[in-house]
């Protein structure tokens, strides 16, 4: 599921990103190439108002020499939010969870969505049987 952000949030992200491009003397194409991310990372927010991939944004921030939160903050991702997460709840509990995480990280976005739909359906079937 793609999260749509308020246009103001996306506009601020784009404004900060464009200013960092100018400061670094790079084009969007060159910056995305150097970061190893797709150009759509910054095109889709402009065209569709969709959220950019967070990991891609972080990679772009490193290429452009700005702190990642400079780009992430307009998207609602702040150090406060990340530091307030429950460590125990978000940590791995066993080897099976680690295996699932490794599989997840190898999947592309369409496969992840398919997998989530399958798991959701499986959970629904289990709760209906109970």
Backbone as CSV, one residue per row, in Angstrom:
resi,resn,N_x,N_y,N_z,CA_x,CA_y,CA_z,C_x,C_y,C_z
1,UNK,0.846,-1.168,0.000,0.000,0.000,0.000,0.904,1.247,0.000
2,UNK,0.630,2.165,-0.898,1.398,3.395,-0.975,0.729,4.449,-0.117
3,UNK,1.507,5.072,0.734,0.967,6.134,1.574,1.063,7.446,0.814
4,UNK,-0.045,8.168,0.750,-0.045,9.478,0.119,0.102,10.529,1.202
5,UNK,1.037,11.413,1.017,1.301,12.465,1.987,0.563,13.723,1.578
6,UNK,0.384,14.590,2.531,-0.171,15.883,2.204,0.786,16.584,1.256
7,UNK,0.239,17.313,0.300,1.064,17.964,-0.717,2.125,18.866,-0.075
8,UNK,1.791,19.521,1.051,2.747,20.417,1.702,3.983,19.637,2.160
9,UNK,3.791,18.427,2.676,4.920,17.626,3.118,5.821,17.267,1.940
10,UNK,5.202,16.856,0.853,5.961,16.497,-0.340,6.649,17.727,-0.909
11,UNK,5.960,18.844,-0.936,6.558,20.080,-1.450,7.788,20.473,-0.645
12,UNK,7.726,20.326,0.668,8.878,20.673,1.505,10.030,19.699,1.261
13,UNK,9.727,18.417,1.120,10.766,17.438,0.789,11.435,17.824,-0.531
14,UNK,10.636,18.110,-1.551,11.169,18.463,-2.878,11.993,19.746,-2.803
15,UNK,11.505,20.728,-2.041,12.236,21.995,-1.882,13.616,21.739,-1.265
16,UNK,13.660,20.950,-0.213,14.936,20.649,0.449,15.852,19.833,-0.458
17,UNK,15.269,18.883,-1.169,16.061,18.041,-2.070,16.647,18.882,-3.198
18,UNK,15.831,19.725,-3.813,16.308,20.569,-4.914,17.414,21.524,-4.453
19,UNK,17.264,22.082,-3.255,18.294,22.984,-2.720,19.605,22.219,-2.496
20,UNK,19.505,20.986,-2.026,20.714,20.171,-1.808,21.376,19.816,-3.142
21,UNK,20.569,19.573,-4.179,21.123,19.315,-5.516,21.931,20.518,-6.002
22,UNK,21.347,21.703,-5.860,22.022,22.932,-6.293,23.313,23.126,-5.508
23,UNK,23.241,22.949,-4.188,24.423,23.133,-3.341,25.535,22.154,-3.712
24,UNK,25.154,20.944,-4.121,26.143,19.933,-4.487,26.576,20.047,-5.942
25,UNK,25.852,20.865,-6.710,26.168,21.025,-8.123,25.870,19.780,-8.947
26,UNK,24.810,19.064,-8.560,24.460,17.826,-9.249,23.061,17.891,-9.845
27,UNK,22.855,17.143,-10.910,21.514,16.966,-11.452,20.847,15.827,-10.699
28,UNK,19.528,15.745,-10.819,18.805,14.638,-10.190,19.317,13.310,-10.738
29,UNK,19.512,13.240,-12.031,19.985,11.995,-12.654,21.332,11.564,-12.065
30,UNK,22.260,12.503,-11.955,23.597,12.181,-11.448,23.532,11.776,-9.971
31,UNK,22.739,12.508,-9.181,22.629,12.190,-7.750,22.026,10.805,-7.547
32,UNK,20.966,10.478,-8.283,20.347,9.159,-8.120,21.288,8.060,-8.606
33,UNK,22.020,8.333,-9.659,22.998,7.369,-10.161,24.088,7.110,-9.109
34,UNK,24.617,8.181,-8.527,25.659,8.046,-7.512,25.148,7.314,-6.266
35,UNK,23.874,7.524,-5.946,23.279,6.884,-4.759,22.858,5.445,-5.045
36,UNK,22.820,5.092,-6.319,22.407,3.736,-6.673,20.917,3.504,-6.512
37,UNK,20.129,4.579,-6.737,18.673,4.464,-6.617,18.025,4.868,-7.936
38,UNK,16.767,4.534,-8.086,16.029,4.871,-9.301,15.673,6.357,-9.302
39,UNK,15.651,6.925,-10.500,15.260,8.331,-10.616,13.822,8.556,-10.160
40,UNK,13.006,7.523,-10.243,11.615,7.640,-9.798,11.501,7.931,-8.311
41,UNK,12.586,7.707,-7.572,12.595,8.029,-6.139,12.193,9.484,-5.920
42,UNK,12.636,10.366,-6.812,12.288,11.781,-6.673,11.266,12.237,-7.713
43,UNK,11.083,11.486,-8.762,10.079,11.849,-9.778,8.659,11.589,-9.282
44,UNK,8.443,10.421,-8.682,7.088,10.072,-8.256,6.508,11.022,-7.208
45,UNK,7.286,11.483,-6.232,6.712,12.474,-5.313,6.272,13.748,-6.050
46,UNK,7.036,14.145,-7.053,6.669,15.343,-7.826,5.407,15.106,-8.651
47,UNK,5.344,13.980,-9.309,4.252,13.693,-10.245,2.987,13.182,-9.557
48,UNK,3.178,12.270,-8.621,2.038,11.556,-8.041,1.742,11.916,-6.595
49,UNK,2.670,12.623,-5.946,2.472,12.961,-4.539,2.663,11.778,-3.615
50,UNK,3.349,10.736,-4.097,3.578,9.554,-3.270,4.869,9.709,-2.482
51,UNK,4.978,8.918,-1.441,6.160,9.002,-0.595,7.355,8.368,-1.287
52,UNK,8.513,8.979,-1.149,9.719,8.347,-1.680,10.145,7.204,-0.769
53,UNK,10.884,6.267,-1.320,11.420,5.167,-0.538,12.404,5.723,0.490
54,UNK,12.205,5.403,1.747,13.003,5.967,2.834,14.486,5.625,2.692
55,UNK,14.797,4.372,2.382,16.205,3.996,2.248,16.865,4.732,1.087
56,UNK,16.123,4.930,0.008,16.660,5.681,-1.132,16.917,7.134,-0.756
57,UNK,16.012,7.702,0.032,16.179,9.087,0.490,17.440,9.202,1.346
58,UNK,17.671,8.225,2.193,18.865,8.233,3.042,20.131,8.153,2.179
59,UNK,20.107,7.294,1.167,21.257,7.180,0.274,21.499,8.498,-0.472
60,UNK,20.440,9.142,-0.907,20.578,10.434,-1.590,21.142,11.493,-0.641
61,UNK,20.695,11.485,0.592,21.199,12.448,1.570,22.708,12.297,1.730
62,UNK,23.188,11.080,1.794,24.629,10.845,1.937,25.386,11.357,0.717
63,UNK,24.853,11.100,-0.473,25.501,11.572,-1.703,25.549,13.099,-1.728
64,UNK,24.480,13.731,-1.248,24.386,15.194,-1.299,25.003,15.877,-0.082
65,UNK,25.489,15.098,0.860,26.180,15.667,2.012,25.288,16.383,3.002
66,UNK,24.055,15.901,3.144,23.150,16.488,4.143,22.713,15.397,5.108
67,UNK,22.360,15.756,6.334,21.876,14.751,7.277,20.580,14.122,6.738
68,UNK,20.418,12.818,6.830,19.205,12.175,6.307,17.905,12.782,6.838
69,UNK,17.891,13.183,8.105,16.653,13.741,8.655,16.277,15.077,8.021
70,UNK,17.195,15.722,7.344,16.866,16.951,6.611,15.802,16.659,5.553
71,UNK,15.905,15.482,4.923,14.912,15.062,3.927,13.752,14.294,4.556
72,UNK,14.020,13.550,5.613,13.002,12.687,6.207,11.987,13.451,7.057
73,UNK,12.424,14.534,7.669,11.557,15.312,8.560,10.249,15.762,7.895
74,UNK,10.283,16.318,6.674,9.011,16.697,6.054,8.084,15.508,5.791
75,UNK,8.650,14.320,5.758,7.857,13.117,5.523,7.347,12.508,6.830
76,UNK,7.626,13.189,7.944,7.114,12.748,9.233,8.017,11.785,9.974
77,UNK,9.266,11.635,9.514,10.205,10.727,10.175,11.253,11.574,10.882
78,UNK,11.182,11.576,12.204,12.086,12.395,13.014,12.856,11.514,13.994
79,UNK,13.971,12.019,14.508,14.706,11.237,15.513,13.841,10.885,16.724
80,UNK,12.960,11.779,17.118,12.090,11.527,18.275,11.196,10.316,18.053
81,UNK,10.646,10.216,16.859,9.767,9.089,16.554,10.547,7.784,16.614
82,UNK,11.737,7.788,16.037,12.533,6.567,16.000,13.049,6.169,17.373
83,UNK,13.406,7.135,18.191,13.958,6.806,19.504,12.881,6.419,20.503
84,UNK,11.627,6.732,20.224,10.565,6.389,21.160,10.009,4.990,20.913
85,UNK,10.522,4.292,19.902,10.033,2.945,19.612,10.409,1.986,20.738
86,UNK,9.540,1.058,21.002,9.804,0.038,22.013,10.853,-0.924,21.466
87,UNK,11.980,-0.977,22.088,13.073,-1.819,21.613,12.688,-3.291,21.676
88,UNK,12.140,-3.727,22.800,11.814,-5.135,22.961,10.794,-5.592,21.931
89,UNK,9.795,-4.778,21.683,8.744,-5.137,20.741,9.276,-5.204,19.308
90,UNK,10.251,-4.387,18.975,10.771,-4.332,17.617,12.035,-5.151,17.407
91,UNK,12.451,-5.901,18.410,13.657,-6.702,18.252,13.278,-8.136,17.869
92,UNK,14.244,-8.833,17.307,14.016,-10.217,16.904,13.866,-11.096,18.137
93,UNK,12.936,-12.028,18.080,12.675,-12.900,19.223,13.242,-14.304,19.046
94,UNK,13.475,-14.714,17.782,13.988,-16.068,17.545,14.592,-16.162,16.142
95,UNK,15.150,-17.327,15.834,15.794,-17.537,14.538,14.809,-17.480,13.376
96,UNK,13.568,-17.905,13.618,12.570,-17.869,12.548,12.291,-16.433,12.119
97,UNK,12.208,-15.517,13.077,11.990,-14.109,12.739,13.167,-13.552,11.948
98,UNK,14.369,-13.934,12.308,15.554,-13.499,11.582,15.522,-14.024,10.146
99,UNK,15.132,-15.271,9.975,15.028,-15.859,8.638,13.989,-15.117,7.804
100,UNK,12.837,-14.841,8.405,11.796,-14.088,7.692,12.281,-12.698,7.297
101,UNK,12.999,-12.042,8.184,13.523,-10.717,7.887,14.499,-10.768,6.718
102,UNK,15.355,-11.764,6.702,16.314,-11.897,5.602,15.598,-12.142,4.283
103,UNK,14.570,-12.982,4.290,13.786,-13.214,3.073,13.123,-11.918,2.629
104,UNK,12.504,-11.208,3.572,11.808,-9.951,3.284,12.725,-8.950,2.583
105,UNK,13.935,-8.806,3.090,14.875,-7.838,2.540,15.333,-8.181,1.130
106,UNK,15.217,-9.437,0.747,15.608,-9.852,-0.602,14.494,-9.651,-1.623
107,UNK,13.262,-9.459,-1.169,12.120,-9.325,-2.066,12.005,-7.912,-2.621
108,UNK,11.586,-7.798,-3.885,11.284,-6.475,-4.432,9.886,-6.064,-3.955
109,UNK,9.509,-4.822,-4.214,8.257,-4.280,-3.674,7.017,-5.063,-4.113
110,UNK,6.847,-5.419,-5.391,5.653,-6.190,-5.766,5.577,-7.546,-5.051
111,UNK,6.709,-8.212,-4.885,6.696,-9.497,-4.189,6.367,-9.316,-2.712
112,UNK,6.838,-8.213,-2.124,6.503,-7.950,-0.722,5.002,-7.773,-0.556
113,UNK,4.387,-6.997,-1.468,2.941,-6.774,-1.389,2.176,-8.088,-1.535
114,UNK,2.609,-8.927,-2.483,1.958,-10.226,-2.686,2.077,-11.087,-1.438
115,UNK,3.255,-11.075,-0.843,3.500,-11.853,0.364,2.604,-11.371,1.508
116,UNK,2.482,-10.062,1.657,1.635,-9.515,2.713,0.174,-9.892,2.506
117,UNK,-0.278,-9.853,1.257,-1.658,-10.249,0.972,-1.883,-11.718,1.318
118,UNK,-0.931,-12.548,0.965,-1.026,-13.977,1.281,-1.068,-14.201,2.794
119,UNK,-0.183,-13.534,3.525,-0.161,-13.676,4.979,-1.439,-13.151,5.616
120,UNK,-1.946,-12.037,5.102,-3.177,-11.459,5.621,-4.354,-12.414,5.404
121,UNK,-4.404,-12.991,4.205,-5.471,-13.959,3.904,-5.355,-15.180,4.802
122,UNK,-4.139,-15.656,5.014,-3.913,-16.809,5.867,-4.364,-16.520,7.308
123,UNK,-4.057,-15.320,7.795,-4.476,-14.941,9.149,-5.989,-14.847,9.237
124,UNK,-6.629,-14.327,8.193,-8.093,-14.236,8.182,-8.724,-15.621,8.179
125,UNK,-8.163,-16.533,7.384,-8.676,-17.895,7.333,-8.544,-18.580,8.688
126,UNK,-7.414,-18.336,9.376,-7.181,-18.941,10.690,-8.155,-18.423,11.722
127,UNK,-8.435,-17.112,11.689,-9.354,-16.533,12.681,-10.792,-16.937,12.382
128,UNK,-11.139,-17.170,11.101,-12.493,-17.613,10.758,-12.730,-19.048,11.230
129,UNK,-11.686,-19.857,11.208,-11.802,-21.262,11.617,-11.914,-21.403,13.130
130,UNK,-11.408,-20.424,13.853,-11.391,-20.516,15.319,-12.725,-20.235,15.950
